[in-house]
């Protein structure tokens, strides 16, 4: 539970999604799916990867690494005899924040280099190392644990920029407020206006008189059925239009995130009718209906599918980014197949492997094998063991214990 300053406590549940590389952030968001109301990332970099991949469908924020976190790192840098704080390279933190921090501390910044664009661990580490080898800098300030490990192994003086306790607390509180606002937004009032051009047109003399009444009854019956599924209410307005009252969350679920008009597909398939739809959100029923009428007028004028919804500020609602397609039906987890192939190559009952050994067994590179082993960990098919520390430079050898018991009894 997060406590605001003098405010009502915001109840929440924290769901951890650990990753070894910031580029895995988007995959973790997909795995969480709709089970969260807000995403809080450990730094701006994983947030940027997730945002650019288009998988974020809920509010998201990150723990800032500028401000107090950068100031603390600069103090630690000044205490390190190997590094001149005025001749360093900095990653992730944007240039404006760096300039502000140096100005606050009265330090010159003309020899400070920065890189705030995203990149792989190897790319960012190479950036820092290249500047040091050329004699341009004396050390590096990095926000990325993987980069710090690589630089230290390569003999490059490196200082980690870590979030302060206060910045983490503030970010958690902000995320909780974003999530609470998202929940309230999902429950805000929404009105759907439906018009049927066929019923609006004048009656032909040759047409039977009762056919419109039968069509209206069939249409209202269908709308009531659909509205019942989304906890909505339906009222006929006149001979050719209807009003549906619901919540934004229910309408969003019925429209694939405001990408397709509600009810239109089933009405076309079962009754052979085309309909015109406008959706409006608002703080009151009157405001939501006014916005729905504006949206309906816009769709009637443009004849385009998109733009049929208006938010409570009267602006066209932009559909949320689409989630990557999920496989239909039960699918055998990829990790089970990988674990089976590794189990078939194990010798002497030893179930502990590292990336190099797994790569030889699977016929892939060590990098690919490392990614596959992480998949096994995510699916509960392997346990990561403490790194095997060795005096040699470079990344410590990571061992994994394969849980072959989950494959079930094997033939002798």
TORKOL-4160 file (C-alpha; in steps of 0.2 Angstrom, whole numbers, padded with zeros to 4 digits, m for minus):
412
<pt num="1" X="0000" Y="0000" Z="0000"/>
<pt num="2" X="0007" Y="0017" Z="m0005"/>
<pt num="3" X="0004" Y="0032" Z="0006"/>
<pt num="4" X="0002" Y="0050" Z="m0001"/>
<pt num="5" X="0007" Y="0065" Z="0010"/>
<pt num="6" X="m0009" Y="0068" Z="0020"/>
<pt num="7" X="m0019" Y="0059" Z="0006"/>
<pt num="8" X="m0030" Y="0043" Z="0007"/>
<pt num="9" X="m0019" Y="0027" Z="0005"/>
<pt num="10" X="m0019" Y="0019" Z="m0012"/>
<pt num="11" X="m0020" Y="0000" Z="m0011"/>
<pt num="12" X="m0010" Y="m0009" Z="m0024"/>
<pt num="13" X="m0001" Y="m0025" Z="m0028"/>
<pt num="14" X="0017" Y="m0025" Z="m0035"/>
<pt num="15" X="0020" Y="m0037" Z="m0048"/>
<pt num="16" X="0039" Y="m0040" Z="m0051"/>
<pt num="17" X="0046" Y="m0043" Z="m0069"/>
<pt num="18" X="0064" Y="m0045" Z="m0068"/>
<pt num="19" X="0075" Y="m0045" Z="m0084"/>
<pt num="20" X="0094" Y="m0046" Z="m0087"/>
<pt num="21" X="0094" Y="m0034" Z="m0102"/>
<pt num="22" X="0084" Y="m0018" Z="m0104"/>
<pt num="23" X="0079" Y="m0024" Z="m0122"/>
<pt num="24" X="0069" Y="m0038" Z="m0113"/>
<pt num="25" X="0057" Y="m0025" Z="m0106"/>
<pt num="26" X="0045" Y="m0026" Z="m0120"/>
<pt num="27" X="0043" Y="m0045" Z="m0119"/>
<pt num="28" X="0040" Y="m0044" Z="m0100"/>
<pt num="29" X="0026" Y="m0031" Z="m0103"/>
<pt num="30" X="0018" Y="m0043" Z="m0116"/>
<pt num="31" X="0019" Y="m0058" Z="m0103"/>
<pt num="32" X="0010" Y="m0047" Z="m0090"/>
<pt num="33" X="m0003" Y="m0043" Z="m0102"/>
<pt num="34" X="m0019" Y="m0035" Z="m0095"/>
<pt num="35" X="m0015" Y="m0040" Z="m0077"/>
<pt num="36" X="m0008" Y="m0023" Z="m0072"/>
<pt num="37" X="m0015" Y="m0006" Z="m0072"/>
<pt num="38" X="0002" Y="0003" Z="m0074"/>
<pt num="39" X="0020" Y="m0001" Z="m0078"/>
<pt num="40" X="0035" Y="0006" Z="m0068"/>
<pt num="41" X="0052" Y="0004" Z="m0076"/>
<pt num="42" X="0068" Y="0004" Z="m0067"/>
<pt num="43" X="0075" Y="0018" Z="m0079"/>
<pt num="44" X="0071" Y="0028" Z="m0094"/>
<pt num="45" X="0080" Y="0015" Z="m0106"/>
<pt num="46" X="0068" Y="0000" Z="m0103"/>
<pt num="47" X="0053" Y="0012" Z="m0104"/>
<pt num="48" X="0059" Y="0018" Z="m0121"/>
<pt num="49" X="0061" Y="0000" Z="m0128"/>
<pt num="50" X="0044" Y="m0004" Z="m0122"/>
<pt num="51" X="0036" Y="0012" Z="m0128"/>
<pt num="52" X="0044" Y="0010" Z="m0146"/>
<pt num="53" X="0039" Y="m0008" Z="m0148"/>
<pt num="54" X="0021" Y="m0003" Z="m0146"/>
<pt num="55" X="0016" Y="m0015" Z="m0132"/>
<pt num="56" X="0011" Y="m0003" Z="m0119"/>
<pt num="57" X="m0008" Y="m0003" Z="m0117"/>
<pt num="58" X="m0008" Y="0005" Z="m0099"/>
<pt num="59" X="0000" Y="0020" Z="m0092"/>
<pt num="60" X="0019" Y="0019" Z="m0089"/>
<pt num="61" X="0032" Y="0028" Z="m0080"/>
<pt num="62" X="0050" Y="0025" Z="m0074"/>
<pt num="63" X="0062" Y="0029" Z="m0060"/>
<pt num="64" X="0072" Y="0045" Z="m0065"/>
<pt num="65" X="0090" Y="0044" Z="m0065"/>
<pt num="66" X="0094" Y="0062" Z="m0066"/>
<pt num="67" X="0092" Y="0075" Z="m0052"/>
<pt num="68" X="0097" Y="0067" Z="m0035"/>
<pt num="69" X="0103" Y="0051" Z="m0043"/>
<pt num="70" X="0115" Y="0060" Z="m0054"/>
<pt num="71" X="0121" Y="0072" Z="m0040"/>
<pt num="72" X="0125" Y="0056" Z="m0029"/>
<pt num="73" X="0134" Y="0048" Z="m0043"/>
<pt num="74" X="0144" Y="0064" Z="m0046"/>
<pt num="75" X="0149" Y="0065" Z="m0028"/>
<pt num="76" X="0155" Y="0047" Z="m0028"/>
<pt num="77" X="0165" Y="0051" Z="m0044"/>
<pt num="78" X="0173" Y="0066" Z="m0036"/>
<pt num="79" X="0179" Y="0054" Z="m0022"/>
<pt num="80" X="0187" Y="0042" Z="m0035"/>
<pt num="81" X="0205" Y="0046" Z="m0038"/>
<pt num="82" X="0205" Y="0038" Z="m0055"/>
<pt num="83" X="0192" Y="0049" Z="m0062"/>
<pt num="84" X="0191" Y="0068" Z="m0066"/>
<pt num="85" X="0173" Y="0072" Z="m0064"/>
<pt num="86" X="0175" Y="0086" Z="m0077"/>
<pt num="87" X="0181" Y="0073" Z="m0091"/>
<pt num="88" X="0168" Y="0059" Z="m0091"/>
<pt num="89" X="0155" Y="0051" Z="m0102"/>
<pt num="90" X="0137" Y="0048" Z="m0096"/>
<pt num="91" X="0124" Y="0037" Z="m0104"/>
<pt num="92" X="0105" Y="0036" Z="m0103"/>
<pt num="93" X="0103" Y="0053" Z="m0094"/>
<pt num="94" X="0098" Y="0067" Z="m0106"/>
<pt num="95" X="0110" Y="0081" Z="m0109"/>
<pt num="96" X="0099" Y="0095" Z="m0101"/>
<pt num="97" X="0099" Y="0086" Z="m0084"/>
<pt num="98" X="0118" Y="0083" Z="m0085"/>
<pt num="99" X="0120" Y="0102" Z="m0089"/>
<pt num="100" X="0109" Y="0107" Z="m0075"/>
<pt num="101" X="0118" Y="0095" Z="m0062"/>
<pt num="102" X="0135" Y="0102" Z="m0067"/>
<pt num="103" X="0128" Y="0120" Z="m0066"/>
<pt num="104" X="0121" Y="0117" Z="m0049"/>
<pt num="105" X="0138" Y="0110" Z="m0043"/>
<pt num="106" X="0148" Y="0124" Z="m0051"/>
<pt num="107" X="0158" Y="0112" Z="m0062"/>
<pt num="108" X="0163" Y="0115" Z="m0081"/>
<pt num="109" X="0154" Y="0104" Z="m0093"/>
<pt num="110" X="0163" Y="0107" Z="m0110"/>
<pt num="111" X="0173" Y="0090" Z="m0108"/>
<pt num="112" X="0158" Y="0080" Z="m0102"/>
<pt num="113" X="0151" Y="0068" Z="m0116"/>
<pt num="114" X="0134" Y="0061" Z="m0116"/>
<pt num="115" X="0124" Y="0047" Z="m0125"/>
<pt num="116" X="0105" Y="0046" Z="m0121"/>
<pt num="117" X="0099" Y="0036" Z="m0136"/>
<pt num="118" X="0095" Y="0018" Z="m0133"/>
<pt num="119" X="0107" Y="0004" Z="m0138"/>
<pt num="120" X="0113" Y="m0014" Z="m0133"/>
<pt num="121" X="0124" Y="m0016" Z="m0118"/>
<pt num="122" X="0139" Y="m0019" Z="m0130"/>
<pt num="123" X="0136" Y="m0004" Z="m0140"/>
<pt num="124" X="0134" Y="0008" Z="m0125"/>
<pt num="125" X="0150" Y="0000" Z="m0117"/>
<pt num="126" X="0160" Y="0002" Z="m0133"/>
<pt num="127" X="0155" Y="0020" Z="m0133"/>
<pt num="128" X="0162" Y="0023" Z="m0116"/>
<pt num="129" X="0178" Y="0013" Z="m0119"/>
<pt num="130" X="0182" Y="0021" Z="m0136"/>
<pt num="131" X="0182" Y="0039" Z="m0127"/>
<pt num="132" X="0193" Y="0033" Z="m0113"/>
<pt num="133" X="0206" Y="0024" Z="m0125"/>
<pt num="134" X="0207" Y="0040" Z="m0136"/>
<pt num="135" X="0211" Y="0050" Z="m0120"/>
<pt num="136" X="0195" Y="0061" Z="m0121"/>
<pt num="137" X="0188" Y="0055" Z="m0104"/>
<pt num="138" X="0195" Y="0048" Z="m0088"/>
<pt num="139" X="0180" Y="0037" Z="m0084"/>
<pt num="140" X="0162" Y="0033" Z="m0086"/>
<pt num="141" X="0145" Y="0036" Z="m0077"/>
<pt num="142" X="0133" Y="0023" Z="m0083"/>
<pt num="143" X="0115" Y="0019" Z="m0078"/>
<pt num="144" X="0116" Y="0001" Z="m0085"/>
<pt num="145" X="0122" Y="m0013" Z="m0073"/>
<pt num="146" X="0128" Y="m0024" Z="m0088"/>
<pt num="147" X="0138" Y="m0009" Z="m0095"/>
<pt num="148" X="0146" Y="m0006" Z="m0078"/>
<pt num="149" X="0151" Y="m0025" Z="m0078"/>
<pt num="150" X="0159" Y="m0024" Z="m0095"/>
<pt num="151" X="0168" Y="m0008" Z="m0092"/>
<pt num="152" X="0175" Y="m0014" Z="m0075"/>
<pt num="153" X="0181" Y="m0030" Z="m0084"/>
<pt num="154" X="0189" Y="m0020" Z="m0098"/>
<pt num="155" X="0198" Y="m0009" Z="m0085"/>
<pt num="156" X="0188" Y="0006" Z="m0088"/>
<pt num="157" X="0184" Y="0016" Z="m0072"/>
<pt num="158" X="0165" Y="0016" Z="m0070"/>
<pt num="159" X="0153" Y="0023" Z="m0058"/>
<pt num="160" X="0135" Y="0017" Z="m0057"/>
<pt num="161" X="0121" Y="0030" Z="m0057"/>
<pt num="162" X="0108" Y="0022" Z="m0045"/>
<pt num="163" X="0091" Y="0029" Z="m0041"/>
<pt num="164" X="0090" Y="0036" Z="m0023"/>
<pt num="165" X="0078" Y="0029" Z="m0010"/>
<pt num="166" X="0068" Y="0045" Z="m0012"/>
<pt num="167" X="0067" Y="0044" Z="m0031"/>
<pt num="168" X="0061" Y="0026" Z="m0030"/>
<pt num="169" X="0048" Y="0031" Z="m0017"/>
<pt num="170" X="0042" Y="0046" Z="m0028"/>
<pt num="171" X="0041" Y="0035" Z="m0043"/>
<pt num="172" X="0031" Y="0021" Z="m0034"/>
<pt num="173" X="0019" Y="0034" Z="m0028"/>
<pt num="174" X="0017" Y="0042" Z="m0045"/>
<pt num="175" X="0014" Y="0025" Z="m0053"/>
<pt num="176" X="0001" Y="0021" Z="m0040"/>
<pt num="177" X="m0008" Y="0037" Z="m0044"/>
<pt num="178" X="m0007" Y="0034" Z="m0063"/>
<pt num="179" X="m0014" Y="0016" Z="m0060"/>
<pt num="180" X="m0028" Y="0023" Z="m0049"/>
<pt num="181" X="m0032" Y="0037" Z="m0062"/>
<pt num="182" X="m0032" Y="0023" Z="m0076"/>
<pt num="183" X="m0045" Y="0013" Z="m0066"/>
<pt num="184" X="m0056" Y="0028" Z="m0064"/>
<pt num="185" X="m0054" Y="0032" Z="m0082"/>
<pt num="186" X="m0060" Y="0015" Z="m0087"/>
<pt num="187" X="m0076" Y="0017" Z="m0076"/>
<pt num="188" X="m0080" Y="0034" Z="m0083"/>
<pt num="189" X="m0097" Y="0036" Z="m0092"/>
<pt num="190" X="m0098" Y="0032" Z="m0110"/>
<pt num="191" X="m0113" Y="0034" Z="m0122"/>
<pt num="192" X="m0115" Y="0025" Z="m0139"/>
<pt num="193" X="m0127" Y="0033" Z="m0152"/>
<pt num="194" X="m0132" Y="0021" Z="m0166"/>
<pt num="195" X="m0141" Y="0027" Z="m0182"/>
<pt num="196" X="m0148" Y="0015" Z="m0195"/>
<pt num="197" X="m0148" Y="0024" Z="m0212"/>
<pt num="198" X="m0161" Y="0011" Z="m0219"/>
<pt num="199" X="m0174" Y="0015" Z="m0206"/>
<pt num="200" X="m0170" Y="0034" Z="m0208"/>
<pt num="201" X="m0174" Y="0034" Z="m0227"/>
<pt num="202" X="m0192" Y="0037" Z="m0233"/>
<pt num="203" X="m0203" Y="0021" Z="m0235"/>
<pt num="204" X="m0206" Y="0016" Z="m0253"/>
<pt num="205" X="m0224" Y="0014" Z="m0258"/>
<pt num="206" X="m0222" Y="m0004" Z="m0264"/>
<pt num="207" X="m0214" Y="m0010" Z="m0248"/>
<pt num="208" X="m0225" Y="m0018" Z="m0235"/>
<pt num="209" X="m0229" Y="m0007" Z="m0220"/>
<pt num="210" X="m0225" Y="m0019" Z="m0207"/>
<pt num="211" X="m0207" Y="m0023" Z="m0212"/>
<pt num="212" X="m0200" Y="m0008" Z="m0203"/>
<pt num="213" X="m0208" Y="m0013" Z="m0187"/>
<pt num="214" X="m0201" Y="m0031" Z="m0188"/>
<pt num="215" X="m0184" Y="m0024" Z="m0192"/>
<pt num="216" X="m0184" Y="m0012" Z="m0177"/>
<pt num="217" X="m0189" Y="m0026" Z="m0166"/>
<pt num="218" X="m0176" Y="m0038" Z="m0172"/>
<pt num="219" X="m0163" Y="m0024" Z="m0171"/>
<pt num="220" X="m0168" Y="m0019" Z="m0153"/>
<pt num="221" X="m0167" Y="m0038" Z="m0148"/>
<pt num="222" X="m0150" Y="m0039" Z="m0155"/>
<pt num="223" X="m0144" Y="m0023" Z="m0146"/>
<pt num="224" X="m0151" Y="m0029" Z="m0130"/>
<pt num="225" X="m0142" Y="m0045" Z="m0131"/>
<pt num="226" X="m0125" Y="m0037" Z="m0135"/>
<pt num="227" X="m0128" Y="m0023" Z="m0122"/>
<pt num="228" X="m0131" Y="m0037" Z="m0109"/>
<pt num="229" X="m0114" Y="m0044" Z="m0112"/>
<pt num="230" X="m0106" Y="m0028" Z="m0108"/>
<pt num="231" X="m0117" Y="m0023" Z="m0093"/>
<pt num="232" X="m0124" Y="m0009" Z="m0104"/>
<pt num="233" X="m0142" Y="m0002" Z="m0106"/>
<pt num="234" X="m0151" Y="0002" Z="m0122"/>
<pt num="235" X="m0165" Y="0015" Z="m0126"/>
<pt num="236" X="m0173" Y="0018" Z="m0143"/>
<pt num="237" X="m0172" Y="0037" Z="m0147"/>
<pt num="238" X="m0183" Y="0038" Z="m0162"/>
<pt num="239" X="m0188" Y="0027" Z="m0177"/>
<pt num="240" X="m0170" Y="0025" Z="m0183"/>
<pt num="241" X="m0158" Y="0028" Z="m0169"/>
<pt num="242" X="m0153" Y="0020" Z="m0152"/>
<pt num="243" X="m0143" Y="0025" Z="m0136"/>
<pt num="244" X="m0132" Y="0013" Z="m0127"/>
<pt num="245" X="m0125" Y="0019" Z="m0110"/>
<pt num="246" X="m0110" Y="0010" Z="m0102"/>
<pt num="247" X="m0093" Y="0013" Z="m0096"/>
<pt num="248" X="m0077" Y="0016" Z="m0105"/>
<pt num="249" X="m0069" Y="0000" Z="m0100"/>
<pt num="250" X="m0084" Y="m0010" Z="m0106"/>
<pt num="251" X="m0084" Y="m0001" Z="m0123"/>
<pt num="252" X="m0066" Y="m0003" Z="m0125"/>
<pt num="253" X="m0067" Y="m0022" Z="m0123"/>
<pt num="254" X="m0081" Y="m0022" Z="m0136"/>
<pt num="255" X="m0072" Y="m0012" Z="m0149"/>
<pt num="256" X="m0055" Y="m0019" Z="m0148"/>
<pt num="257" X="m0048" Y="m0004" Z="m0140"/>
<pt num="258" X="m0059" Y="0008" Z="m0150"/>
<pt num="259" X="m0053" Y="0001" Z="m0167"/>
<pt num="260" X="m0069" Y="m0006" Z="m0173"/>
<pt num="261" X="m0087" Y="0001" Z="m0171"/>
<pt num="262" X="m0097" Y="m0009" Z="m0158"/>
<pt num="263" X="m0112" Y="m0020" Z="m0164"/>
<pt num="264" X="m0108" Y="m0016" Z="m0182"/>
<pt num="265" X="m0101" Y="m0033" Z="m0187"/>
<pt num="266" X="m0116" Y="m0044" Z="m0180"/>
<pt num="267" X="m0129" Y="m0032" Z="m0186"/>
<pt num="268" X="m0122" Y="m0033" Z="m0204"/>
<pt num="269" X="m0120" Y="m0052" Z="m0203"/>
<pt num="270" X="m0138" Y="m0056" Z="m0195"/>
<pt num="271" X="m0149" Y="m0042" Z="m0202"/>
<pt num="272" X="m0139" Y="m0036" Z="m0217"/>
<pt num="273" X="m0139" Y="m0018" Z="m0211"/>
<pt num="274" X="m0126" Y="m0005" Z="m0210"/>
<pt num="275" X="m0126" Y="0007" Z="m0195"/>
<pt num="276" X="m0117" Y="0023" Z="m0191"/>
<pt num="277" X="m0109" Y="0024" Z="m0173"/>
<pt num="278" X="m0103" Y="0038" Z="m0162"/>
<pt num="279" X="m0096" Y="0036" Z="m0145"/>
<pt num="280" X="m0093" Y="0050" Z="m0132"/>
<pt num="281" X="m0086" Y="0050" Z="m0115"/>
<pt num="282" X="m0090" Y="0063" Z="m0101"/>
<pt num="283" X="m0092" Y="0068" Z="m0083"/>
<pt num="284" X="m0111" Y="0068" Z="m0085"/>
<pt num="285" X="m0123" Y="0059" Z="m0096"/>
<pt num="286" X="m0127" Y="0075" Z="m0105"/>
<pt num="287" X="m0109" Y="0078" Z="m0109"/>
<pt num="288" X="m0106" Y="0061" Z="m0114"/>
<pt num="289" X="m0121" Y="0061" Z="m0126"/>
<pt num="290" X="m0116" Y="0078" Z="m0133"/>
<pt num="291" X="m0098" Y="0071" Z="m0137"/>
<pt num="292" X="m0106" Y="0055" Z="m0145"/>
<pt num="293" X="m0117" Y="0066" Z="m0156"/>
<pt num="294" X="m0101" Y="0075" Z="m0162"/>
<pt num="295" X="m0093" Y="0059" Z="m0165"/>
<pt num="296" X="m0108" Y="0053" Z="m0175"/>
<pt num="297" X="m0108" Y="0068" Z="m0185"/>
<pt num="298" X="m0090" Y="0066" Z="m0189"/>
<pt num="299" X="m0092" Y="0048" Z="m0195"/>
<pt num="300" X="m0107" Y="0053" Z="m0205"/>
<pt num="301" X="m0097" Y="0067" Z="m0214"/>
<pt num="302" X="m0081" Y="0057" Z="m0217"/>
<pt num="303" X="m0088" Y="0039" Z="m0219"/>
<pt num="304" X="m0072" Y="0033" Z="m0211"/>
<pt num="305" X="m0071" Y="0019" Z="m0198"/>
<pt num="306" X="m0059" Y="0027" Z="m0187"/>
<pt num="307" X="m0063" Y="0043" Z="m0177"/>
<pt num="308" X="m0080" Y="0036" Z="m0171"/>
<pt num="309" X="m0076" Y="0040" Z="m0152"/>
<pt num="310" X="m0073" Y="0056" Z="m0143"/>
<pt num="311" X="m0065" Y="0057" Z="m0126"/>
<pt num="312" X="m0072" Y="0068" Z="m0111"/>
<pt num="313" X="m0062" Y="0083" Z="m0117"/>
<pt num="314" X="m0071" Y="0082" Z="m0134"/>
<pt num="315" X="m0055" Y="0076" Z="m0143"/>
<pt num="316" X="m0055" Y="0061" Z="m0155"/>
<pt num="317" X="m0049" Y="0046" Z="m0146"/>
<pt num="318" X="m0033" Y="0038" Z="m0153"/>
<pt num="319" X="m0034" Y="0019" Z="m0151"/>
<pt num="320" X="m0021" Y="0011" Z="m0140"/>
<pt num="321" X="m0006" Y="0002" Z="m0148"/>
<pt num="322" X="m0011" Y="m0016" Z="m0153"/>
<pt num="323" X="m0003" Y="m0030" Z="m0143"/>
<pt num="324" X="0007" Y="m0043" Z="m0153"/>
<pt num="325" X="m0005" Y="m0057" Z="m0159"/>
<pt num="326" X="m0006" Y="m0072" Z="m0146"/>
<pt num="327" X="m0006" Y="m0090" Z="m0153"/>
<pt num="328" X="m0024" Y="m0097" Z="m0153"/>
<pt num="329" X="m0027" Y="m0113" Z="m0143"/>
<pt num="330" X="m0016" Y="m0122" Z="m0132"/>
<pt num="331" X="0002" Y="m0121" Z="m0137"/>
<pt num="332" X="0016" Y="m0132" Z="m0130"/>
<pt num="333" X="0028" Y="m0120" Z="m0122"/>
<pt num="334" X="0044" Y="m0117" Z="m0131"/>
<pt num="335" X="0054" Y="m0120" Z="m0116"/>
<pt num="336" X="0048" Y="m0138" Z="m0114"/>
<pt num="337" X="0055" Y="m0142" Z="m0132"/>
<pt num="338" X="0072" Y="m0134" Z="m0127"/>
<pt num="339" X="0073" Y="m0143" Z="m0111"/>
<pt num="340" X="0069" Y="m0160" Z="m0119"/>
<pt num="341" X="0083" Y="m0157" Z="m0132"/>
<pt num="342" X="0095" Y="m0153" Z="m0118"/>
<pt num="343" X="0090" Y="m0168" Z="m0108"/>
<pt num="344" X="0093" Y="m0180" Z="m0122"/>
<pt num="345" X="0111" Y="m0174" Z="m0123"/>
<pt num="346" X="0115" Y="m0174" Z="m0104"/>
<pt num="347" X="0128" Y="m0186" Z="m0099"/>
<pt num="348" X="0131" Y="m0194" Z="m0082"/>
<pt num="349" X="0115" Y="m0187" Z="m0074"/>
<pt num="350" X="0123" Y="m0170" Z="m0073"/>
<pt num="351" X="0109" Y="m0157" Z="m0075"/>
<pt num="352" X="0120" Y="m0141" Z="m0073"/>
<pt num="353" X="0124" Y="m0132" Z="m0089"/>
<pt num="354" X="0131" Y="m0115" Z="m0094"/>
<pt num="355" X="0128" Y="m0105" Z="m0111"/>
<pt num="356" X="0143" Y="m0113" Z="m0120"/>
<pt num="357" X="0138" Y="m0131" Z="m0115"/>
<pt num="358" X="0120" Y="m0128" Z="m0120"/>
<pt num="359" X="0125" Y="m0120" Z="m0136"/>
<pt num="360" X="0135" Y="m0135" Z="m0141"/>
<pt num="361" X="0121" Y="m0147" Z="m0136"/>
<pt num="362" X="0108" Y="m0137" Z="m0146"/>
<pt num="363" X="0120" Y="m0132" Z="m0161"/>
<pt num="364" X="0118" Y="m0114" Z="m0158"/>
<pt num="365" X="0129" Y="m0099" Z="m0153"/>
<pt num="366" X="0132" Y="m0096" Z="m0134"/>
<pt num="367" X="0122" Y="m0080" Z="m0136"/>
<pt num="368" X="0107" Y="m0089" Z="m0142"/>
<pt num="369" X="0109" Y="m0102" Z="m0129"/>
<pt num="370" X="0109" Y="m0089" Z="m0116"/>
<pt num="371" X="0093" Y="m0082" Z="m0122"/>
<pt num="372" X="0085" Y="m0100" Z="m0122"/>
<pt num="373" X="0091" Y="m0103" Z="m0105"/>
<pt num="374" X="0083" Y="m0087" Z="m0099"/>
<pt num="375" X="0067" Y="m0094" Z="m0107"/>
<pt num="376" X="0068" Y="m0110" Z="m0097"/>
<pt num="377" X="0070" Y="m0099" Z="m0081"/>
<pt num="378" X="0055" Y="m0089" Z="m0085"/>
<pt num="379" X="0044" Y="m0104" Z="m0088"/>
<pt num="380" X="0050" Y="m0113" Z="m0072"/>
<pt num="381" X="0060" Y="m0126" Z="m0081"/>
<pt num="382" X="0078" Y="m0121" Z="m0074"/>
<pt num="383" X="0085" Y="m0112" Z="m0059"/>
<pt num="384" X="0099" Y="m0099" Z="m0061"/>
<pt num="385" X="0114" Y="m0104" Z="m0049"/>
<pt num="386" X="0125" Y="m0091" Z="m0041"/>
<pt num="387" X="0138" Y="m0085" Z="m0054"/>
<pt num="388" X="0154" Y="m0095" Z="m0055"/>
<pt num="389" X="0167" Y="m0082" Z="m0050"/>
<pt num="390" X="0184" Y="m0084" Z="m0058"/>
<pt num="391" X="0200" Y="m0073" Z="m0057"/>
<pt num="392" X="0199" Y="m0071" Z="m0076"/>
<pt num="393" X="0192" Y="m0055" Z="m0083"/>
<pt num="394" X="0175" Y="m0054" Z="m0092"/>
<pt num="395" X="0158" Y="m0060" Z="m0087"/>
<pt num="396" X="0157" Y="m0073" Z="m0074"/>
<pt num="397" X="0151" Y="m0090" Z="m0080"/>
<pt num="398" X="0132" Y="m0092" Z="m0076"/>
<pt num="399" X="0126" Y="m0109" Z="m0072"/>
<pt num="400" X="0109" Y="m0116" Z="m0074"/>
<pt num="401" X="0101" Y="m0131" Z="m0065"/>
<pt num="402" X="0089" Y="m0140" Z="m0078"/>
<pt num="403" X="0073" Y="m0146" Z="m0070"/>
<pt num="404" X="0072" Y="m0162" Z="m0081"/>
<pt num="405" X="0059" Y="m0169" Z="m0069"/>
<pt num="406" X="0046" Y="m0158" Z="m0077"/>
<pt num="407" X="0048" Y="m0168" Z="m0093"/>
<pt num="408" X="0039" Y="m0183" Z="m0084"/>
<pt num="409" X="0045" Y="m0201" Z="m0084"/>
<pt num="410" X="0058" Y="m0204" Z="m0098"/>
<pt num="411" X="0060" Y="m0221" Z="m0106"/>
<pt num="412" X="0076" Y="m0230" Z="m0100"/>
